Amino acid sequence: IEAATKYFLVQAAASALVLFSSMTNAWQTGQWDIAQLTHPTSCLILTTAIAMKLGLAPFHFWFPEVLQGTSLTTGLLLSTAMKFPPITLLFMTSQSLNPALLTTMAILSTALGGWMGLNQTQTRKILAFSSISHLGWMAIIIVYSPKLALLNFYLYALMVTAVFLTLNSINTLKLSTLMTTWTKTPALSATLMLTLLSLAGLPPLTGFLPKWLIIQELTKQEMAPAATIIALLSLLSLFFYLRLAYCATITLPPHTTNHMKLWHTNKPTNILIAIL
């Protein structure tokens, strides 16, 4: 109930801001079409409203808490399907938005998403901060190449769906639980590791493609410093993805397990064989 209330209040406030930006633009210019905002104040309010709906920093405060208070299936819907409407709105109004504000929020989102995800032990919160970091990559490129931002979103949705469904099938909410899963489902754990490394953007996996194209496009737009900063900040996210992958595939729990290992036999060993 707490998570639902937080989600409802934030989304309602953001929707009210979208209406307010449209109304301000109509008051100043006589144009109601939200895709053709020309008044700077309206553009500023709309950028803020979409950032709040998506969970971009500094309006990210609600997203990790809401995701932590829901199940993994609901978290999957919040991270993918519920982001489609604001991303579509962002795509439609990309030429009207404030580029300087979007770039600032994008770099801030990538930084906060990386830093705040470092010390987390709950998988849902880690994925929430991962989502904030990925949204930063989409926000920085939306003004210059909206189709590239959409490609990034589609690939992110695909990869994060795989991670959520894997965690849901092995019923893992904490890192300590994740450490014991490789003995039960080794194939699934290996797939999870590859998906996490793909989310981190390591070549030659899928997640590397949008990051590479975004950096290339930013360089063409003479935004090499912003491209360098956002690429360096993505190393923070890489750290907790590697930690998740490490826990999923390599680490054993620090205590002895009570169950019998699969390769042990219950038959008593003959004393003569033991002596030999």
Residue frames as qw, qx, qy, qz and C-alpha x, y, z in Angstrom:
[[0.000, 0.887, 0.462, 0.000, 0.00, 0.00, 0.00],
 [0.321, -0.774, 0.098, 0.537, 2.85, 2.38, 0.86],
 [0.377, -0.148, 0.600, 0.689, 4.56, 1.77, -2.52],
 [0.198, 0.588, 0.699, 0.356, 1.25, 2.19, -4.38],
 [0.121, -0.917, -0.306, 0.226, 0.53, 5.47, -2.57],
 [0.347, -0.600, 0.310, 0.651, 3.99, 6.87, -3.36],
 [0.338, 0.115, 0.703, 0.615, 3.66, 5.85, -7.01],
 [0.104, 0.751, 0.631, 0.161, 0.17, 7.37, -7.32],
 [0.188, -0.891, -0.149, 0.386, 1.14, 10.71, -5.73],
 [0.341, -0.459, 0.444, 0.689, 4.29, 11.17, -7.84],
 [0.266, 0.257, 0.749, 0.550, 2.58, 10.20, -11.11],
 [0.030, 0.832, 0.554, -0.004, -0.43, 12.41, -10.34],
 [0.227, -0.814, 0.043, 0.533, 1.85, 15.39, -9.61],
 [0.327, -0.238, 0.605, 0.686, 3.79, 14.78, -12.84],
 [0.208, 0.520, 0.748, 0.356, 0.57, 14.52, -14.89],
 [0.067, -0.903, -0.350, 0.241, -0.64, 17.79, -13.36],
 [0.285, -0.638, 0.297, 0.651, 2.66, 19.44, -14.40],
 [0.319, 0.133, 0.727, 0.593, 2.22, 18.18, -17.99],
 [0.076, 0.768, 0.619, 0.149, -1.25, 19.75, -18.10],
 [0.229, -0.863, -0.108, 0.436, 0.10, 22.93, -16.51],
 [0.352, -0.350, 0.478, 0.725, 2.88, 23.23, -19.12],
 [0.215, 0.404, 0.735, 0.500, 0.34, 22.80, -21.93],
 [0.080, -0.866, -0.489, 0.064, -1.96, 25.36, -20.33],
 [0.319, -0.717, 0.102, 0.612, 0.90, 27.87, -19.87],
 [0.318, -0.074, 0.615, 0.718, 1.89, 27.45, -23.51],
 [0.099, 0.625, 0.701, 0.330, -1.72, 27.96, -24.65],
 [0.201, -0.871, -0.306, 0.328, -1.99, 31.06, -22.45],
 [0.297, -0.629, 0.276, 0.664, 1.17, 32.61, -23.92],
 [0.090, -0.254, 0.677, 0.685, 0.98, 31.50, -27.58],
 [0.674, 0.264, 0.053, -0.687, -2.59, 30.26, -28.19],
 [0.597, 0.316, -0.702, -0.224, -1.25, 26.81, -29.23],
 [0.795, -0.365, 0.295, -0.384, -2.58, 23.74, -27.36],
 [0.915, 0.276, -0.292, 0.028, -0.50, 21.13, -29.24],
 [0.683, -0.677, 0.254, 0.102, 1.95, 19.66, -26.71],
 [0.837, 0.092, 0.287, 0.456, 4.35, 18.57, -29.49],
 [0.407, 0.605, 0.148, 0.668, 4.85, 22.21, -30.54],
 [0.441, -0.814, -0.234, 0.298, 5.71, 23.98, -27.31],
 [0.496, 0.621, -0.010, 0.607, 7.49, 27.26, -27.99],
 [0.297, -0.865, 0.122, -0.385, 7.33, 29.15, -24.69],
 [0.388, 0.446, -0.714, 0.376, 10.53, 28.54, -22.61],
 [0.405, -0.299, 0.586, -0.635, 8.68, 28.27, -19.28],
 [0.896, 0.090, 0.056, -0.431, 6.35, 25.60, -20.72],
 [0.745, 0.417, -0.515, 0.077, 9.33, 23.66, -22.08],
 [0.071, 0.448, -0.712, 0.536, 11.01, 23.80, -18.67],
 [0.634, -0.158, 0.445, -0.612, 7.89, 22.58, -16.84],
 [0.918, 0.229, -0.143, -0.291, 7.35, 19.76, -19.36],
 [0.537, 0.467, -0.659, 0.243, 10.96, 18.60, -19.05],
 [0.201, -0.342, 0.688, -0.608, 10.57, 18.50, -15.26],
 [0.790, -0.002, 0.228, -0.568, 7.25, 16.61, -15.50],
 [0.876, 0.310, -0.349, -0.120, 8.63, 13.92, -17.83],
 [0.308, 0.465, -0.719, 0.414, 11.75, 13.58, -15.65],
 [0.448, -0.249, 0.576, -0.637, 9.51, 13.03, -12.63],
 [0.893, 0.136, 0.020, -0.428, 7.42, 10.42, -14.48],
 [0.780, 0.404, -0.472, 0.073, 10.51, 8.52, -15.63],
 [0.814, -0.554, -0.015, 0.177, 12.49, 8.80, -12.40],
 [0.603, 0.525, -0.151, 0.582, 15.37, 10.92, -13.70],
 [0.503, -0.436, -0.323, 0.673, 17.58, 12.58, -11.09],
 [0.012, 0.191, -0.715, 0.673, 16.93, 14.76, -9.12],
 [0.681, -0.093, 0.067, -0.724, 13.34, 13.42, -9.28],
 [0.572, 0.174, -0.796, -0.093, 14.45, 9.81, -8.80],
 [0.205, -0.330, 0.682, -0.620, 13.64, 9.65, -5.07],
 [0.764, -0.014, 0.253, -0.593, 10.38, 7.66, -5.47],
 [0.761, 0.343, -0.467, -0.292, 11.52, 4.91, -7.83],
 [0.350, 0.278, -0.857, 0.257, 13.86, 2.76, -5.63],
 [0.302, -0.062, 0.664, -0.681, 11.42, 2.92, -2.70],
 [0.757, 0.212, 0.033, -0.618, 8.44, 1.94, -4.86],
 [0.693, 0.348, -0.614, -0.148, 10.35, -0.91, -6.51],
 [0.130, 0.260, -0.852, 0.435, 11.55, -2.19, -3.13],
 [0.443, 0.037, 0.560, -0.699, 7.96, -2.28, -1.85],
 [0.793, 0.297, -0.085, -0.525, 6.63, -4.42, -4.73],
 [0.880, -0.054, 0.463, 0.092, 7.10, -7.96, -6.02],
 [0.371, -0.314, 0.594, 0.641, 9.54, -8.76, -8.83],
 [0.315, 0.482, 0.733, 0.363, 6.72, -9.12, -11.37],
 [0.015, 0.940, 0.326, -0.101, 5.28, -5.71, -10.49],
 [0.351, -0.709, 0.285, 0.542, 8.82, -4.29, -10.49],
 [0.439, 0.064, 0.682, 0.582, 9.27, -5.60, -14.03],
 [0.192, 0.759, 0.576, 0.234, 6.10, -3.80, -15.15],
 [0.190, -0.934, -0.090, 0.287, 7.21, -0.57, -13.43],
 [0.422, -0.538, 0.444, 0.579, 10.66, -0.73, -15.05],
 [0.265, 0.041, 0.733, 0.625, 9.45, -1.48, -18.60],
 [0.069, 0.591, 0.730, 0.336, 5.75, -1.16, -19.49],
 [0.178, -0.874, -0.386, 0.237, 5.01, 1.83, -17.22],
 [0.309, -0.562, 0.228, 0.733, 7.93, 3.75, -18.75],
 [0.387, 0.342, 0.667, 0.537, 6.52, 3.46, -22.30],
 [0.082, 0.887, 0.443, 0.100, 4.06, 6.41, -22.00],
 [0.240, -0.897, 0.088, 0.360, 6.61, 8.95, -20.63],
 [0.486, -0.258, 0.575, 0.605, 9.26, 7.76, -23.13],
 [0.342, 0.561, 0.642, 0.394, 6.72, 8.21, -25.95],
 [0.060, -0.965, -0.242, 0.085, 5.93, 11.71, -24.63],
 [0.427, -0.670, 0.329, 0.510, 9.66, 12.44, -24.46],
 [0.490, 0.096, 0.660, 0.561, 10.05, 11.22, -28.06],
 [0.221, 0.768, 0.550, 0.243, 7.14, 13.36, -29.32],
 [0.116, -0.989, -0.093, -0.006, 8.27, 16.54, -27.58],
 [0.796, -0.220, 0.071, 0.559, 12.04, 16.03, -27.93],
 [0.420, 0.445, 0.182, 0.769, 12.49, 19.14, -30.12],
 [0.240, -0.819, -0.173, -0.492, 10.69, 21.36, -27.59],
 [0.769, -0.574, -0.200, 0.199, 12.64, 20.30, -24.52],
 [0.111, -0.946, 0.303, -0.024, 15.48, 22.17, -22.85],
 [0.842, 0.335, -0.379, 0.187, 18.78, 20.50, -24.02],
 [0.162, 0.555, -0.572, 0.582, 20.99, 22.00, -21.28],
 [0.613, -0.356, 0.399, -0.581, 18.60, 20.87, -18.53],
 [0.974, 0.086, -0.067, -0.200, 18.25, 17.39, -20.05],
 [0.661, 0.459, -0.492, 0.332, 22.03, 16.96, -20.33],
 [0.124, -0.516, 0.566, -0.631, 22.51, 18.07, -16.71],
 [0.792, -0.204, 0.294, -0.494, 19.80, 15.68, -15.47],
 [0.924, 0.269, -0.266, -0.053, 21.23, 12.86, -17.62],
 [0.448, 0.477, -0.603, 0.457, 24.76, 13.19, -16.16],
 [0.367, -0.402, 0.510, -0.665, 23.30, 13.52, -12.64],
 [0.913, -0.046, 0.054, -0.403, 21.16, 10.40, -13.18],
 [0.831, 0.323, -0.429, 0.146, 24.11, 8.33, -14.38],
 [0.180, 0.484, -0.613, 0.598, 26.20, 9.51, -11.41],
 [0.533, -0.298, 0.439, -0.659, 23.52, 8.94, -8.76],
 [0.938, 0.079, -0.128, -0.313, 22.39, 5.65, -10.30],
 [0.718, 0.349, -0.536, 0.274, 25.95, 4.37, -10.10],
 [0.066, 0.433, -0.595, 0.673, 26.92, 5.75, -6.69],
 [0.596, -0.248, 0.354, -0.676, 23.73, 4.85, -4.83],
 [0.935, 0.084, -0.219, -0.265, 23.68, 1.34, -6.27],
 [0.394, 0.534, -0.703, 0.255, 27.15, 0.49, -4.92],
 [0.082, -0.257, 0.799, -0.538, 26.26, -0.47, -1.34],
 [0.741, -0.058, 0.022, -0.668, 22.86, -2.05, -1.99],
 [0.188, -0.189, 0.962, -0.062, 22.18, -5.66, -1.02],
 [0.577, 0.422, 0.584, -0.385, 18.57, -5.86, -2.28],
 [0.414, 0.122, 0.687, 0.585, 18.33, -6.91, -5.93],
 [0.183, 0.799, 0.556, 0.139, 15.24, -4.76, -6.58],
 [0.162, -0.925, 0.000, 0.343, 16.99, -1.60, -5.37],
 [0.441, -0.357, 0.556, 0.608, 20.06, -2.42, -7.46],
 [0.340, 0.403, 0.712, 0.464, 17.86, -2.78, -10.54],
 [0.027, 0.921, 0.373, -0.105, 16.08, 0.49, -9.67],
 [0.242, -0.802, 0.246, 0.487, 19.37, 2.43, -9.58],
 [0.446, -0.039, 0.705, 0.550, 20.42, 0.60, -12.75],
 [0.272, 0.709, 0.619, 0.200, 17.23, 1.89, -14.39],
 [0.091, -0.948, -0.084, 0.295, 18.00, 5.48, -13.30],
 [0.388, -0.520, 0.506, 0.569, 21.50, 5.17, -14.76],
 [0.399, 0.249, 0.746, 0.471, 20.19, 3.85, -18.10],
 [0.157, 0.869, 0.469, -0.024, 17.60, 6.63, -18.27],
 [0.229, -0.794, 0.184, 0.532, 20.48, 9.09, -18.08],
 [0.361, -0.144, 0.693, 0.608, 21.90, 7.63, -21.32],
 [0.243, 0.597, 0.714, 0.274, 18.49, 7.97, -23.00],
 [0.048, -0.917, -0.298, 0.260, 17.92, 11.54, -21.78],
 [0.309, -0.624, 0.308, 0.649, 21.29, 12.85, -22.98],
 [0.229, -0.064, 0.725, 0.647, 20.69, 11.74, -26.59],
 [0.293, 0.597, 0.735, -0.128, 16.90, 12.28, -26.96],
 [0.180, 0.837, 0.059, -0.513, 17.25, 15.85, -28.33],
 [0.024, 0.612, -0.603, -0.510, 19.93, 14.97, -30.89],
 [0.353, 0.145, -0.841, -0.384, 18.78, 11.51, -32.01],
 [0.662, -0.162, 0.310, -0.662, 15.33, 10.44, -30.70],
 [0.903, 0.165, -0.310, -0.248, 15.41, 7.13, -32.61],
 [0.494, 0.355, -0.697, 0.379, 18.68, 6.18, -30.93],
 [0.287, -0.274, 0.570, -0.719, 17.13, 6.89, -27.51],
 [0.845, 0.011, 0.043, -0.533, 14.20, 4.61, -28.42],
 [0.781, 0.296, -0.549, 0.038, 16.61, 1.86, -29.54],
 [0.152, 0.355, -0.712, 0.586, 18.39, 2.18, -26.19],
 [0.557, -0.168, 0.393, -0.713, 15.07, 1.91, -24.35],
 [0.898, 0.126, -0.211, -0.365, 13.93, -1.17, -26.30],
 [0.657, 0.307, -0.644, 0.243, 17.21, -3.00, -25.70],
 [0.079, -0.319, 0.642, -0.693, 17.19, -2.00, -22.02],
 [0.734, -0.094, 0.175, -0.649, 13.59, -3.25, -21.64],
 [0.874, 0.202, -0.416, -0.147, 14.54, -6.56, -23.27],
 [0.480, 0.321, -0.690, 0.436, 17.58, -7.11, -21.04],
 [0.225, -0.260, 0.559, -0.755, 15.95, -6.02, -17.79],
 [0.837, -0.051, -0.070, -0.540, 12.95, -8.27, -18.53],
 [0.793, 0.198, -0.568, 0.096, 15.35, -11.22, -18.77],
 [0.207, 0.299, -0.665, 0.652, 16.96, -10.26, -15.42],
 [0.503, -0.199, 0.325, -0.776, 13.64, -9.79, -13.59],
 [0.893, 0.025, -0.218, -0.393, 12.16, -13.05, -14.92],
 [0.654, 0.252, -0.656, 0.279, 15.33, -14.95, -13.98],
 [0.007, -0.260, 0.616, -0.744, 15.34, -13.51, -10.44],
 [0.678, -0.118, 0.127, -0.715, 11.63, -14.29, -10.16],
 [0.876, 0.098, -0.425, -0.205, 12.06, -17.90, -11.28],
 [0.616, 0.108, -0.643, 0.442, 14.85, -18.53, -8.73],
 [0.497, -0.783, -0.355, -0.120, 12.98, -16.42, -6.11],
 [0.628, -0.080, -0.207, 0.746, 15.91, -14.13, -5.26],
 [0.090, -0.949, -0.246, -0.177, 15.42, -10.81, -3.47],
 [0.372, -0.876, 0.290, 0.104, 18.83, -10.42, -1.78],
 [0.401, 0.683, -0.610, -0.016, 22.45, -10.95, -2.75],
 [0.328, -0.381, 0.824, -0.263, 22.89, -13.52, 0.01],
 [0.791, 0.237, 0.484, -0.291, 20.14, -15.66, -1.57],
 [0.642, 0.705, -0.225, -0.201, 21.67, -15.20, -5.01],
 [0.030, -0.654, 0.756, -0.016, 24.91, -16.80, -3.81],
 [0.505, -0.114, 0.838, -0.172, 23.29, -20.23, -3.37],
 [0.728, 0.467, 0.176, -0.470, 21.43, -20.41, -6.69],
 [0.390, 0.605, -0.621, -0.310, 24.21, -21.63, -8.97],
 [0.177, -0.196, 0.959, -0.102, 24.18, -25.09, -7.37],
 [0.528, 0.377, 0.664, -0.373, 20.48, -25.46, -8.21],
 [0.617, 0.724, 0.306, -0.033, 20.26, -23.83, -11.64],
 [0.527, -0.401, 0.333, 0.671, 23.74, -23.46, -13.16],
 [0.368, 0.387, 0.571, 0.624, 22.51, -22.78, -16.72],
 [0.077, -0.893, -0.402, -0.187, 20.14, -20.04, -15.55],
 [0.475, -0.776, 0.030, 0.414, 22.88, -18.48, -13.42],
 [0.517, -0.105, 0.445, 0.723, 25.24, -18.39, -16.40],
 [0.181, 0.638, 0.541, 0.517, 22.54, -16.72, -18.52],
 [0.291, -0.915, -0.266, 0.088, 21.91, -14.21, -15.72],
 [0.540, -0.523, 0.199, 0.628, 25.63, -13.36, -15.62],
 [0.390, 0.200, 0.524, 0.730, 25.69, -12.71, -19.39],
 [0.021, -0.804, -0.500, -0.320, 22.55, -10.55, -19.18],
 [0.417, -0.847, -0.123, 0.305, 24.00, -8.50, -16.32],
 [0.503, -0.319, 0.349, 0.724, 27.25, -7.95, -18.22],
 [0.252, 0.485, 0.577, 0.606, 25.16, -6.92, -21.23],
 [0.201, -0.909, -0.363, -0.041, 23.31, -4.38, -19.06],
 [0.510, -0.663, 0.094, 0.540, 26.72, -3.08, -17.97],
 [0.442, 0.868, -0.090, -0.207, 27.55, -2.42, -21.63],
 [0.451, -0.520, 0.652, 0.318, 30.52, -4.73, -22.06],
 [0.612, 0.504, -0.436, -0.425, 31.44, -5.69, -25.64],
 [0.106, -0.015, -0.623, -0.775, 30.61, -7.90, -27.54],
 [0.062, 0.444, 0.860, -0.244, 27.23, -8.14, -25.76],
 [0.120, 0.707, 0.592, 0.367, 24.01, -6.37, -26.80],
 [0.271, -0.889, -0.283, 0.239, 24.17, -3.54, -24.25],
 [0.488, -0.359, 0.239, 0.759, 27.42, -2.24, -25.74],
 [0.332, 0.444, 0.574, 0.603, 25.75, -1.21, -29.03],
 [0.056, -0.903, -0.368, -0.213, 23.53, 1.69, -27.79],
 [0.487, -0.772, 0.039, 0.406, 26.28, 3.09, -25.54],
 [0.540, -0.109, 0.445, 0.706, 28.75, 3.07, -28.43],
 [0.222, 0.598, 0.542, 0.547, 26.26, 4.74, -30.80],
 [0.244, -0.926, -0.286, 0.028, 25.32, 7.37, -28.19],
 [0.521, -0.608, 0.191, 0.568, 28.97, 8.27, -27.55],
 [0.455, 0.158, 0.538, 0.692, 29.53, 8.47, -31.32],
 [0.059, 0.778, 0.502, 0.374, 26.51, 10.76, -31.79],
 [0.380, -0.882, -0.137, 0.245, 27.51, 13.01, -28.87],
 [0.544, -0.344, 0.330, 0.691, 31.00, 13.37, -30.38],
 [0.311, 0.439, 0.557, 0.633, 29.45, 14.38, -33.71],
 [0.147, -0.884, -0.383, -0.226, 27.38, 17.02, -31.86],
 [0.307, 0.562, -0.349, 0.684, 30.63, 18.44, -30.37],
 [0.638, -0.631, 0.126, -0.424, 29.73, 17.19, -26.90],
 [0.699, 0.273, -0.615, 0.242, 32.89, 15.17, -26.31],
 [0.024, -0.350, 0.641, -0.683, 33.25, 16.32, -22.63],
 [0.715, -0.129, 0.236, -0.645, 29.68, 15.16, -21.82],
 [0.898, 0.192, -0.360, -0.165, 30.34, 11.85, -23.63],
 [0.451, 0.369, -0.687, 0.433, 33.56, 11.35, -21.64],
 [0.298, -0.297, 0.540, -0.729, 31.87, 12.13, -18.30],
 [0.833, -0.032, 0.097, -0.543, 28.90, 9.82, -18.90],
 [0.822, 0.276, -0.497, 0.009, 31.18, 7.01, -20.12],
 [0.252, 0.352, -0.709, 0.557, 33.35, 7.29, -16.98],
 [0.491, -0.214, 0.422, -0.732, 30.28, 7.39, -14.72],
 [0.883, 0.056, -0.255, -0.389, 29.00, 4.18, -16.28],
 [0.480, 0.316, -0.764, 0.294, 31.99, 2.45, -14.64],
 [0.318, -0.226, 0.595, -0.703, 30.19, 2.88, -11.30],
 [0.840, 0.083, 0.065, -0.533, 27.27, 0.85, -12.64],
 [0.709, 0.373, -0.598, -0.029, 29.71, -1.70, -14.04],
 [0.032, 0.366, -0.792, 0.488, 30.99, -2.33, -10.50],
 [0.551, -0.048, 0.591, -0.587, 27.63, -3.42, -9.06],
 [0.848, 0.315, -0.194, -0.380, 26.74, -5.40, -12.20],
 [0.512, 0.424, -0.731, 0.155, 30.00, -7.30, -11.79],
 [0.217, -0.254, 0.746, -0.576, 29.21, -7.84, -8.12],
 [0.781, 0.126, 0.233, -0.566, 25.80, -9.26, -9.02],
 [0.793, 0.411, -0.417, -0.169, 27.35, -11.48, -11.70],
 [0.220, 0.442, -0.795, 0.351, 30.05, -12.60, -9.25],
 [0.462, -0.130, 0.639, -0.601, 27.45, -13.51, -6.62],
 [0.827, 0.245, 0.034, -0.505, 25.32, -15.33, -9.20],
 [0.861, 0.398, -0.309, -0.066, 28.04, -17.56, -10.60],
 [0.515, 0.476, -0.600, 0.385, 31.27, -17.72, -8.60],
 [0.165, -0.464, 0.571, -0.657, 30.69, -17.17, -4.89],
 [0.540, -0.286, -0.792, 0.022, 29.80, -19.87, -2.40],
 [0.473, -0.795, -0.103, -0.366, 28.00, -18.90, 0.81],
 [0.118, 0.643, -0.617, 0.438, 30.39, -18.41, 3.75],
 [0.594, -0.308, 0.602, -0.436, 28.78, -21.16, 5.86],
 [0.040, -0.111, 0.973, 0.197, 28.63, -24.92, 5.39],
 [0.599, -0.065, -0.308, -0.736, 25.41, -26.16, 3.83],
 [0.575, -0.185, 0.665, -0.440, 23.23, -28.70, 5.61],
 [0.886, 0.320, 0.093, -0.323, 22.08, -30.59, 2.51],
 [0.757, -0.180, 0.541, 0.317, 24.01, -33.48, 0.98],
 [0.131, 0.580, -0.483, -0.643, 26.01, -32.65, -2.13],
 [0.833, 0.345, -0.054, -0.430, 24.74, -34.32, -5.28],
 [0.632, 0.480, -0.609, 0.006, 27.93, -36.26, -5.92],
 [0.213, -0.374, 0.795, -0.427, 28.09, -37.71, -2.38],
 [0.606, -0.130, -0.723, -0.304, 26.69, -41.19, -1.81],
 [0.613, -0.512, 0.229, -0.556, 24.74, -42.37, 1.20],
 [0.955, -0.028, -0.296, 0.001, 26.12, -45.90, 1.06],
 [0.571, -0.743, 0.338, 0.086, 28.64, -46.71, 3.82],
 [0.467, 0.686, -0.556, -0.046, 32.14, -47.23, 2.46],
 [0.964, -0.102, -0.227, 0.095, 33.73, -50.62, 2.89],
 [0.510, -0.802, 0.263, 0.164, 36.58, -50.48, 5.44],
 [0.773, -0.072, 0.443, 0.448, 38.91, -52.51, 3.18],
 [0.465, 0.693, 0.308, 0.457, 38.35, -50.10, 0.26],
 [0.179, -0.977, 0.016, -0.113, 39.00, -47.15, 2.58],
 [0.675, -0.569, 0.356, 0.308, 42.31, -48.69, 3.73],
 [0.696, 0.233, 0.448, 0.511, 43.37, -49.36, 0.12]]
